[in-house]
């Protein structure tokens, strides 16, 4: 309905131009008068525009900043449109419009539709500019709105405004909107089936923009990938791993995988395991470890580090040392963990607390005590005695072999033996 009313008004306005019925067209009949009026009008609009620009930069205590800036911007828009309309009224004449109409075969209604279409197109562009500035003003006063959220809100508003303007222009020209919408629906189905994964990533990107599970610079773990977030788009998320590799993850994968954000709370708890011998006093070992970690500069003093007994291992009782670090990053984590391990190792050595090696003990039902897997080492005297006994045995064996050989030769030659 609004479009129809505006079209009717435009028709009347153009008809009055064609018939030369505007008051300014009657008053400013000469070229010199129109030129002088145009110069004065241009200077006036420029001065008002400049003054409003200065007012836009001021802050009024009685009015909120976004409302003030939006009002001044709309006023500047009205001044610009009003000045352009006055120029259109000053210069055209009925003869000029008649010549254009006859040359191109355009009637009053067609000219009105053209004028309305141009106004809608220009108005949509100006409106998106005003809305973009208004969104920036609001986002600047709301720290919880990120730059990505502001940008996505502006783009959505821009697309919506252009679509509304396009529908209005099609309505002005009496286009069959039903057929166009049906065709667009079929086209959307085909495109959706062909680009299902891309559209899924796009929708997931919008969800991530507004849910904000992480920000640029956060340390995250998505599935098997871990690193620092470097960029967030509506299609994918890019992270830099600690090996220097850049990984591009589709947003639908990010939304479907388990996500760990280690930078969200601004601090991170480490968990360092250390084993002590079963014969060690656990309370004393825990006290020594906690006092050693509390004196480190790499960990937070509040909350205090904790030491807990975690489990019984094969060769040791495992203690868990749990200090906290602030502004978590990979470098700060590894630096703190290295300092914790080093200081616990030194303190345990100085206090005589043993960190045992892996051990195994075998036993047998047929004998008591541990089972010997290897024979004891032989002394040099025993080794020399065994070698002497071996040599004597070898000599006796050689003499026996010689006696047997002589007997065999005597049996073979009895005459020689006589």
HUFEN-V310286 format. One line per field, one symbol per residue. psi: psi as a letter, one per 30 degrees, with the letter a starting at -180 (. if undefined). burial: # if it has 16 or more other ideal C-beta (glycine too) atoms within 10 Angstrom, else .. Layout:
# HUFEN-V310286
psi: ???
burial: ???
This chain:
# HUFEN-V310286
psi: eeeeeeeeeeeeeeeeeefhgkeeeeeifleeeeeeeeeeeeeeeeeeeeeeeeeeflkkefkleeeeeeeeeeeeeeeeeeeeeeeeeeelleeeeeeeeeeghkaeeeeeeeeeeeeeeeeeeeeeeeeeeeeeeeeffjffjleeeeeeeeeeeeeeeeeeeeeeeeeeghljeeeeeeeeeeeeeeeeeeheeeeeeeeeeeeeeefhfllkfljljjcgkkakkfkjlfelkkljlfggkkkjkkfeeefflkkkjfgefglkkljkkkkllfgkjeeeeeeeeeeeefgkfflkfklkkkklkeljaeglkkkjkilkllikleeeeeeeeeeeeeeeeeeeeffgkkjllklkkklkffllllkkflllkkleeeeeeeeeeeeeeeeeeeeeeeeeeeeeeeefieeef.
burial: .....##..##.##..##...#..#..#.....#..##..#...#..#...#...#.........#.###.##..##.#...#..##.####....#...#......#..###.###.##...#.###.######.###......#.#######..##..#...#.###.##..........................####.##..##....#...###.#..#####..#.#.####.......#.#######......##....#.#.#.###...#....##.###.##..#.###....#.#........##.#######..##..##..##.##..##..##....#.##..............................................................
